Amino acid sequence: MARRTSRRSEDEPDLLSVDREGLRPLAERMRPRSLDDMVGQRRLVAPGTALRRAVESGHVHSMILWGPPGCGKTTLALLLARYSDAEFRAISAVLSGLPEVRQVLAEAAHRFAEGRRTVLFVDEVHRFNKAQQDAFLPHIERGTILFVGATTENPSFELNSALLSRCRVHVMEAVSADDIALALRHALADEERGLGAQGIEVDDELLLQIAGAADGDVRRGLTLLEIAAELAADEGGRITEASLAQVLADRTRRFDKGGEQFYDQISALHKSVRSSNPDAALYWLARMLDGGCDPAYLARRLTRMAVEDVGLADPRALQMALEAWDTYDRLGSPEGELAFAQLAIYLASTAKSNAAYAAYNAARSDVAQYGTQAVPLHLRNAPTKLMKQLGYAQGYQYDHDAEGGIALDQTGFPDEMGERVYYQPVERGLEIKLKDKLDRLRSARAKARGDD
C-alpha cells in the first residue's frame, strides 16, 4: 500500500515553526525589525543622523561597534543587513577559529561574485588575535564583506591598527532605564512576538524596578520580565511586588574585573579622592566592591593615593592606609570593607599635596639625564687608611657641630650637577610648616654659597 503524505496549505500555520518560535527567549523574539523599533542609541540612529542616513540608503561602511552588553550591537548589525539587502552571517570570536573564519569568507566571496554582499558580524572581535584579525583585511578592502565587529573593550587597545584603519568606530552607550522600560512595555503589548496574548499585568513602578535592575542591558531587562511573567501565571497573570522580589533577589551590576569598565571605575575613585569629594569617592569604592573587585587591589590603590595625592600634607594618611589594609586582612568581608570606606573618606577630606611625588619624578629624571655621577669626596665613607689618604670624607662638616645644626655651605650633589631643588611644598596641611622651614634654609644655603 502506498505511503500517504500530507501537504500543508499556504494558509495553514506551520505548527513546528510556531512551537520553535515559542521556545525562543523573549529577548530574541522582541529583537527590533527596524531602526524605529530600537530603544536607546539616539545619538547614532535617530532620524537625520549620519549613520541612519547611510543605513537607510544602503550605503554603509565596515565598522566597529563598541559598547556594553545588551546595548544593541547585534541588533544594529542585523538591521544593516536588512536595509542593505545583504546576507547576514555571524561568528563569535570565542567559539570560532581561523578555519571557520576562512570558510565564512570564502562563502562571502562566492556570494559577492554572484552580485550580493554579506554583512559579517563578529561578536567579541577583541578576542581574535592579530593573525585572525588580519584575515578580514583584504575582504574588507575589496568590499566582499561589510564587516561589523562588536566589542565591549576599548578598540584602541584590543584591535590592531590595520583593522581599525579600515573600519569606523561607533561608540554605543548603556541603555537608560526609561528606554528599557519602553522596550518592556512593547513586549507586554505585543501579541505576536511578546507577552500580549498572556494578558500580563504589572504596575508602572514595578516595571521601572525591572528596567533599573537591567543595568543598561535591554536583553537582561526582557529576560527578567519573562521570568516574572512565568511566576505571574500562578498569581492570576499579575506581576506582584513579592514575586518580583524573587526575580531580582540575586541581580548583580555590570563590572569587568580586567577590562575598560574596571579601569574607568578605579580612575573615577582616584580622581574623586584627588578632588576632595568624599561622597563620590565612597560611591566608586562601593561600586567596585559590589562588582567583585579584589580587595587587595583596592587596598594597594588607596595606599598609593595616600602617598601620591596626600603626601606630606598629611603623613597620617599613609599610616591610616596601611592600618585599613591590615584591618581588612584581619576582618575580611563585609566588616573589613568599612575600614576601606573610612580611609576613602579621610583621603578625600584631608589636605592634598603631590609635592613629594613630583620631587621624586624630578630626581629620577636627573638620574636618567646625568648618568652615573661620582659621589663627591667629602660625602664618601672612609673606613680605611687608604681611603682617607685618597681624600675620602675630607672636608666633610659634621652638621651637629655646625652653628644651627646645619652646615650651610656643604653641598649634597655631584659636582657636575650643582645644587638642585626638587621638593616644592605646597601651602596646605603640614607642608605649610615644611615650606616655611625649607624656604629659609634654601635661602641661607644660597647665601652661604655666594649665589645671587
Secondary structure by P-SEA (a helix, b strand, c coil): ccbbbbbbcccccaaaaaaaaaaccccccccccccccccccccccccccaaaaaaaaccccbbbbbccccccaaaaaaaaaaaacbbbbbbbcccccaaaaaaaaaaaaaaaaaccccbbbbcccccccccccccaaaaaaacccbbbbbbcccccccccaaaaaabbbbbbccccaaaaaaaaaaaaaccccccccccccccaaaaaaaaaaccccaaaaaaaaaaaaaaaccccccccaaaaaaaacccccccccccaaaaaaaaaaaaaaaaccaaaaaaaaaaaaaacccaaaaaaaaaaaaaccccccccaaaaaaaaaaaaaaacccccaaaaaaaaaaaaacccccaaaaaaaaaaaaaaaaaccccccccccccccaaaaaacccccccccccccccccccccccccccccccccccccccaaaaaaaaaaaaaaaaaaaaccc
